[in-house]
């Protein structure tokens, strides 16, 4: 299924089951299929949740703009809202991994009424220099794969195929600009405890441990 974001970019999504909606957002260079491969869908369905998988702009079956200005946090957040609108859903819980975690944070920042609660994995709300990612994909996706696997990440053959199928120009646009600190836009600081943000957003320190080949990828 396709929803049109506010700037006209088509956003691909799929819906599984019925119940309270839970949106899953994948990491850089991957697609929403990574959540299925990692085994997360069935447990949520058994728990009575409706699972909504979104391909981030620049990835999977979604539109792939080549202009860096298309990849602002607000544009990513608008993609999330476009899918909720297409579903006729006022608000949803969201789980984001890495880049998906940054999108979840952006959604909570720009559209707080649309995010009931967010779990943010391997991501943070602070400013980030994206030049390592620009260098990593500068020579193509084979170099990116080599860097990822050199960190001890085991990629399935299916994951490698998904990553290599990416539009490199879209990925370069996605990381062309450094990420700003969300506080500069919102004026809201993380809580004194360091564990939370506002509106029920909670940070988890690393990727989910689900066994070999069982975690959404990639880093960013």
N, C-alpha and C positions, 0 to 999 in steps of 0.2 A: 504494500500500500504506500501511497505517496501523499504527503502534506506539503503545501507550499509555505515556506517561511516568509517573514515580513518583507524581505528583500527579493522574493521571487525564486529563491533557490529551492529545488525539490528535495524533500527529506524523506528517505525511505524508512519504513517502520513495519513491524509485524506485531500481532497481538495473539497471546496464548492464554486460553482459559477465561474464567470469569471471577469476579470478586473485586476487592479493593485494588486499584491499579498500582503496580510497582514498575517503575521505569529503570532499565539497566543501560548504562552508558559505557562504551568500550574505550580502550586506550589507543594511542597514536599508532598508525599504520595497520591496525586491525579492523575488524568489522563486528557487527552485532552477533554474527555467527560464533564468535569466540566464547560467548556466554553459554551457548548451547553445547559446544564442544567440551567446555570445562565442567559441564554437569550441573549447572545452577538452576536450570529451568524447572525440572521435575520437582525438586524439593519445594520450590515456591508454589507450584501448582497444587501440590499435596497439602500445603498450608492454607489453601483457599484464596491465593492471590491471583489476580490477573497480571500476567507479565507482558510488558511492552518493551520491545527491543528497537533501538533507534541506531541507524547508521549515521555517524557524525558527518557533517558537511566535509567534502574532500575525501570521503572514505566510502567503501562499499558501493551500494546502489544509489546513494544520495548524489546530489549535484556536486560538481568539483570546480568551483571558481579558481582561476589562476591569479587573482588579485589579492594581495595581502590584506587589504582593507575589508575583505569579506569575512575574515576570521577573527573578528573582535569577540570579546566575551559576551557582549550583548547580542550579537548575531547568533552565536551558539545557543544562548539562552532562548532566543526567539524561536529557534528550531524546536526546542523542547516544548515551548508553548504552542507552536503550530500543531504538533502532534496531539497535545491535550485537546486543543480546539477541534481537531478532526475527529477525536474520540467522543466529543461532547462531555469532557471531564473537566471539572473546575480546578482540581488540584490532585497531586499524586505524590507518593513517596518515591524517592529516587536513590539508586546506588550507582556511584561512578567510580571507575578505576582509572587512575593516572590522568590522562587527558580528560577522560569522562568525569573524573572527580572535579577537575577545574570547571567543566561545563555545569556540573551540579551546583557548584559554588556560585557560578555566574547566574544561574537560574534563581537561586535563593536571594541573590543580591538584587537583581533587576526585576524579578517577578515574585516577590516573597509570598504573595497570596496564592500562588500556584504550586508551591512546594510545601507539602505537609511536614516531611522530615527527610533528611538526606544523610546517607552514609558515604563518606568520602575516603577512598582507599588509595594510598600511595600518591597523595596530592596535598596541596597546601594553599593558603590564601595569600601568600607573600609574593613579592616581585621575584621574577626568575629570568636569568640570562639564558636565552634559547640558542645561543651560538653553538653549543655542543651538538644540538640536534641539526642545526644548519650544516655543520661540518660533516656530521654522520651520514646525511643523505645527499651531500654535495656530489659524491662520486657514484650515486645510484643506490639501488636497494640491496644489491648483493653486499655492499660495504656495510649497510645498516644491519643486515642479518648477521654478518660476521661479528660486529660489535656486540649485538644482543647476545649471541651464543657464547662469545668470549666471557660474558658475565656469569656463565653457568646456567643460563636459561635453556631449557629443553623445548625446542619448537617441534610440533608435529609436522608431518608432511603437508597436511591441510593448511596449517597456519603459515608455513613458508609460502605455499601457493597464493594464499590470500594477500600476504604482504607484497610478494613480487608482482601481483596484479594491480597494485596501486598506480595512480596517476602521479608520477614524481613531481611534476610541476605544481599540482595542487598541494602536495605535502610540503613542498618548499614554501609555498605561499602561507600555509598553515603556521609555519614556525618562523616566518620572515621577521616578525616583530617580537621583541621581548615582552614578557607578560608583566603587567602592572600589579602593584599591590592592591588588593581589593579595598583596603582601608582608604586609599586615595580617592576612590569613587564613592564609598559608602559612608565613611566616617565612623564605621563600626569596627572596633578592635576585637580580636579573639579574647575569650574570657581569661580572667586572671589565672585560672587553673591550668590553662594551656590545652585543655581537652575538648573544648567546644567553641562554637561560634554562635550566631544568633539563629532563632527560629528552628531549633532542633537539628542543626547540622553538627555532626560529630566526626572527629578525625580518627582514623585507624592508621597505625604506623607503617604498615606494609601490605603487600598483596596477600590475598587469601591463600592459605595453605590447604589445598585440596588433593595433594598427591601429584604424581608425575603427569604432565600434560593437562593439568586440571586447574589452570588459572587464566583469566583473561589477560591479554597482552596488548599493547606494548608499553614501554616506558615513555613518559612525557606527561 
